[in-house]
Amino acid sequence: MSESIKFIYDDVKITIRKRYNKWYLDFIYNKKRIKRTTSLIANDENLKILKKDIIPELIVALTGNKEIEYLKKDIRLIDFANSFFKVYKDTVRDHVAYNNIQIYEKQVNSYFKKDTIITDIKPLHLEDWQNKLIKKYSIDTVKRYRSILNLVLQKAFENDIIKVNPFSKVKYPISNKKFKKLDDIESFGIVPFNKDEIVLILNNCNGNLYYFIYIMISTGMRPGEIISLTWNDIDFNLKRIAVDKTTLRGKVSNVKTTNSVRYVDIIPALENKLKDFYNNRSSDIYLFISNYKKPYYSHIVIARRFKKLLIELGIKDRYLYNLRHTFASNMILEGFNIVWISKMLGHKNISITQTTYIKFINQDSKNRLENLSKIVPFFVP
């Protein structure tokens, strides 16, 4: 670390000096030399405070000039990103902010050095970063990582920290996916369970896991919504469940969107299960209580038990969320009203439901052959 750092602004010359392990300011103003101690210990952290806060205030007071160019040149990527995420986390849902910050720290901070100045980042650096990620992750994943770093750089551009967002000159990664064969099955996409799989799953689980699965395949509710349920949310008279909250990392908060605030109908089979569950409950207000006699911190515990069960039963591994997909696709296949299904899922409109699920519905071979036999082309007498 150098013993002195010099800056010049119009008629003001400022030197930051290190004396007696403290930072001093030495400057000439109106032909007078002024020396003052900042009382700050001479280390990198306090130097940053001087450059970001104290000196800018001093220059503004002396000259009225609010455009301090050296600040734009000296701001590190890591410092600006930290400032950005402090504001960002108040604009999105808690789990979105948490996940994106974790991704940024792991995928961006591991590539760019701690002392990287934000104005020094060029398109070539971003291309290299992007190409390294493509070797490890799918194109869609890389695009997501890119979007998070782009948020930071775009905000720097909007605040005149950088003259242009370097991502504007970097092309999106091109998909290198190969065509799938007909017998390829997506392991971790929207892959509903079939009837035999559901029966096998329900016959081989018990306790909280059993009722959790039953509720999810009977309503299409999201995992976080289910673990947030209290018995006050269950109305057996009107046969409906009030859905207006979710649990994320131990915090009960609002559901995903305003459209997710809804009543979910209780079908007869589910009503019987819920009454059994209610009659065998403890005095707790929540439907689902962990082994620690507290509401679940997250649905991840359930997801892990579900994954273990699939392995034990020899069922192809899929995300817990596919139970929601199973409800939706099965209801559509059975011919239930698409508007009702959409409302049960908490979708904004039925087009989302149709776009998301219809293409994943597959009739079994027997039904398909029966339907084929009924088709008569218009040109056949």
Residue, then its C-alpha position, 0 to 999 in steps of 0.5 A: m500500500s503506497e504512503s500517499i495518493k494524490f488527486i486534483y480537482d480544478d483548483v483543489k489538490i488533495t493528497i492522502r497521506k499515511r502518518y502514525n498509522k492513520w490517514y491524513l488529508d493534505f490539500i491546498y485550497n485558495k492558496k492555503r495548505i490545509k492538513r487534517t487527520t481523519s482519525l481513520i486507521a491506515n488500512d484498505e477498508n478505511l481508504k475506500i471510505l475516504k475515497k467513496d464518502i469523505i473526499p467526495e463530500l469535501i470536494v462538493a463542499l469546496t467546489g460545488n462540483k458533484e461530478i467526481e471522475y476518479l470515483k468512477k474509475d476506482i469503483r471495484l466490481i465487487d463493491f458496486a455489486n454489493s451496493f446493488f444487491k442491498v437495493y435489489k433484495d428489497t425489490v424481489r421475493d426473498h428466495v429469488a434475491y437469495n438464490n441470485i446472490q448465491i449464484y453471483e458469489k459463486q459464478v461471478n466472484s470466482y472468475f473476476k478478481k477481488d480488485t477488478i475495477i468495474t470500468d476495466i471489464k471488457p466484452l472479451h472478459l465476459e465472453d471468456w467467462q461465458n465460455k468457461l461456464i458453457k463447459k460446465y453448465s447447460i445453455d439455459t443455465v449460463k443464460r440465467y447466470r449471465s442475466i444476473l451479472n447483466l443486471v449489475l452492469q446495466k445498473a452501473f451504466e444507468n448510474d453513469i459508472i460505466k459508459v456502456n454495458p459491455f454485455s451489449k456487445v456480447k452475443y448470447p451463448i448458442s445452444n449446442k444441444k443434440f436432437k433427442k431420440l424418441d426414447d429420451i426422457e427428460s429427468f428433471g423437466i415437467v414429467p408427470f407421474n403415471k397412475d401406476e407410479i402414484v399408486l406405488i408411491l402412496n402405498n409405500c409412504n406414511g406420516n407427513l410425507y403421505y399426506f403431503i403427496y396426497i394434497m399435492i396431487s389432489t390440488g396442484m398446490r406448490p410445496g411451500e404453500i402446503i407446508s404453510l397450511t394451518w387447520n384454519d385454512i381448511d374449510f370442510n363446510l365449503k370444501r376449500i383450502a385458503v392459499d395465501k402464504t408460503t414458507l421460504r427458509g423458515k419465513v412465512s411470506n406472501v405467495k408467488t404472485t397476486n394470482s396465487v392468492r386463491y381458494v383451492d377446492i377439496i375433492p371428495a377423496l382428499e376430503n376423507k384424507l384430510k379428515d383422517f389427518y385432522n382426527n389424528r393430529s396433535s394440538d398444533i395449528y399447522l398441518f405439517i410439523s417437523n420432528y422438532k415439533k415446529p413448522y417446517y423450515s423449508h420443503i427441502v426435507i420433504a423433497r429429500r424424503f421423496k427422492k429417497l422413496l423414488i430410489e427405493l421404489g425404482i421410479k425414475d428420479r424427478y423433482l417433487y414439483n412434478l406432483r403439481h404437474t401430475f395434478a394438472s396434466n391428469m385433470i386436463l387429460e380427464g377433460f375437466n374445465i381448463v379454467w377451473i384447473s388454471k384457478m386451482l394452480g394459481h395461474k394468471n390466465i388459462s394460456i399459461t396452463q395450456t402452454t405449460y401442460i398440454k404438450f406433456i399429456n400422453q394418452d396410454s396406448k390403449n386409449r390412443l388406439e381406441n381414439l384412432s379407430k374412431i377417426v374417419p377422414f372427411f373424404v371417406p364415404 
